[in-house]
Amino acid sequence: MKKDNKALRELRNETNPYKHVKRVLQLERKKRKSPPAVHQIFDQIEQANIAMKKLFLDEVLTDDELDALLNSEFMKPSEEYLSSDRVHQASELYKQSKFALAVSSPILFSSIELEVLDYFGRHPELLHSLPPRKFEELIATIFRNNGFNVELTPETRDGGVDIFAVQKDGFGGSILNIVECKRYSPEYKVGIGIVQRMLGVVEQHRATQGVIVTTSSFTRDAQTCAQSSQYRLGLKGYADLSKWLIAFSK
C-alpha cells in the first residue's frame, strides 16, 4: 500500500507529459497483473452461477453477471472437448429437416452446450425452473451429444412430438426415436393418457421407439402400460435424467 502511495505521489509530481503517460500505463499494467483477492474469486463464481441460471430462465443479466460468466469456467472448453473432432464443429439444432419430419427456425449451438450439461449435472434440481421449451432444448442437446442426429419440432402444433432423434446402426440401419418432454414439478406425475398417446404417435410415424422424458415421475398405470410395450416405449424420469446429466459433469 505504501509503495502504491509513493507511485501516485511520483505520478502527481511528474511534469514531463511523455513520462506522465508512460507512468500511468505502468500503473494500469501493474493493477491488471495483481491477482484478485479470495473473496473476489468467490464473488465471481457466485455471479457466474447466477448468470447461468438466469440465462436459462430467459432473464436479463447485469453487466457484472455477464462479465463473470464470460470469464468463468463455464466458457472454457474442457481438454476432452478440445481434443475431440467437435472443436471444429458448430451444430444447428434447429434447421430445415434432414428427415422430412419437422421444420423449425435456425439457431446456432456451439461448445457452450457441454458446459450447460455439466452445470445441470451438478445442479439437476434447477431443471424444474426451466421453461418447457428450454427443457426440450436441453434434452435435444443430451441426445445430440450421445451420437444422435436430432431435430426439434416447432414449439406449437408439434403433433405430440418434441424431438426426432435418429441413430445410425451399422447392423440394422437407422433407428428413429420420438421424444416427448414433460417439464413437470416433482409432485405432478405423468399419467397413462400421455403414455397411450405416445404409443399412437410411434405407430403413426412408424418409429422404432418412443421416449417420454420428465423432471417428475410416472403413475403406476402409466408404468404398467409402458411395460406391456417395453420395446416400443421408454419412460425416463427425474432419476434417469439426473444420471444422463451427471455423465457430462467434470
N, C-alpha and C positions, 0 to 999 in steps of 0.2 A: 504493500500500500504506500509506504514511504517512497519507494522507487517510482511509483506511478505519479505521486505528487511532484516529485523532483522533475520528472519528464514534462509534466504540464507547465511547471514554472519556466522551464527552459523554452518550451514552446511559446509561452506568452512573451518572453523576453527576446525572442528571435526577431530581428529586424530585416534580415535578408529574405525577400519573398520566396526565392527559389528554395532556400534551406527550410523555410517555414512549411512549404508544401511537402517537401521531402520528409520532414519530421512528422507531419500529420499522417502521411501514408505509412510510415514506420509504426506509428502508434496503432493505426487501424489494423495493420497486419498482425501486430502483437496481440490485439484483442481477439482476432479470429483464431489465432493459434492456441489461445489459452483454453484448456479443457473445461467443459461445463461442470458445475457442481453436482453432487449426487442428487440433491433434491430437484435440480433442473432435468436430469435424466429421467427420474421417475415421473415428473410432470409431463414430459414429452411422451412417455409411454402411455400414460393415462389419457392424454389428449388424442393420441393415435387410436386407442381402443374406442374412445367415444366417437371419433370420426368414422371409424369403420361401421359402428352400429347405426349412426345417423345416415351414412351413405346408403345402407340397405333399407332404411326406412323412408328413403326419399326426402330426408330433411336437409336443410341448408347448413353447410359447415361454416364456422367462423374462420377468419384468416389464420388464427393460431392453430386451429384444428387441422386445417388443410396443410399448413406448413409442417406440423408434427407428423401427419400421415405421409407426406411426400418424403420425409427424412427418416421414416420408420423402417423396421424390418419387414413390414407388410409389402413394401415396394421393392425389396431386394430379392431377386430370384434365388432359389436355393442352388447349391452346387450340382445337385442331381438334375435340376431343370437346365442349368447352363450346359451340362454335358450331354443333354438329350437333343434329338432332332427338333423338338418342339420350339427350341430357342429361335429358330428361323421361321416359325410359322405364326400367323395371326389368323385365327379362325372366325368365320362368320357363323354365329349361332342362329341368326335369323336371316334367311335369304330365300331366293326362288327355289322351290322344292326340287331336289335331285330325284326324289322318289315319285314325283307326281301325286303326292298325298296332301301337301299343305303349302300354302303360300303366305308369307308374312314379310314384314318390313325389315330392311337390313340394319344390323347393329354389330359393332365390332367387339370381339372379346380378345384379350391379349394375355400375357403371362400373369397378370394380377389375379386371374381366376384361381390359380393354385394357392395363392396367398389367402384368398377368400375361403377356400375349402379348409385350409389349415386353421383359419380363425374360428370357423364354426365347428371344426373338430375339437377345438379347445373350449368352445362355449356353445354346445348344442342346445342349451336351454333358450338361447336367443332365437332359435328357429321359430318359436311361437310368436315372435314380434315381427316377423317378416310379412309384408303384404303378400297376398296369394300369388300375384304374378311374379314377384321376386323369388318366391319359393319354387315356382315352376322353373325359373331360370337356373336356380341353384341345382335342382335335380337334373336338369338337362346337362349342366356342366359336369356333374358327377358321372353320368353315363358317358359323356364325350371323353372324359379323362380315363375311362376304363375301356377304351377301344371301340366305342360305338360311333357310327355316323348318326348324328342327332339333328332333328328338326322340331322346332316349337311351332305349334299351331297358332292361329290368330287368337287374340285374347277373348273374343266373343264368338259365338256360334262355332265352337270347336268340335261339335258332334260327339262329345263325351271323350275326346282325346286331347291331352295336353302336349304329349311328346311322342314322336315316332323315333324309335331307336333301332337302327339296323346294324346287325353284327354279321360280318362275313366269316363263314365257316369253311375251311378248306376241304372238309369232308362232305358236308351236306348242303353247301350253298349258303345263301343269305337267310338270316333269321330276323324276322320282324317282330319287335316288341312294341306294344302300345301301352303307354304310361299315362295314368291319371293321377294328379297330385291333389291332396287334400290337406291344406294347412289349417288343422283344427286345434282347438285348445285341448289340454290333456283329458278333461272330463267328458269331452264330446266325442263319442266313438263313431267310427264308420259303420253304417248298417248294411243289412242284407240287400236293400234296394240298389245301392251303388254297385255292389258285387255282381248282382244279377244283370244290371245294365252293362257292366264291363264285359261280361261273357257274351252278351249280344253284339257289342261293338267289335270284339275279337272275331266273332264269326262273320260279321258284316265285311270286315277288311281282310278276311282270310289270313289273319295274323298268326304267328307262331304262338305267341303268349301275350297275355295282358298282365300289367303290373300296377297295383294301386299302392302309392306311397303316401304315408300320412305322418304328421307330427304327433298323432294320437295313437289309438289302437283300434281294434275291431270287436264288434259284438260277437257273442257266441254263435248266433245264427249265421252271421257273415263268414265266420271261420269254418263252420260246418259246410256251408255252400261252396266255399273255395276248395275245401278238402276233397269234395267229390269231383272237382275239375283241376286237380293239383298240377297237371301237366299243361294246362291252358291258362292258368291264372296264379299269380303270386301276390301275397299280401305282405307289405313291408311297413311295419310300424316304427314308432319313435326309437325303440331299441336297435332295430336293424339300421335305421338311418344314422344313428349315432356311430355305429360300427363302421359304416361306409366313410363317414367324415373323419373318424379317428385315423383311418388308414392314410389320410393326407396330412396328418399332423407331423410336425418336425420333431 
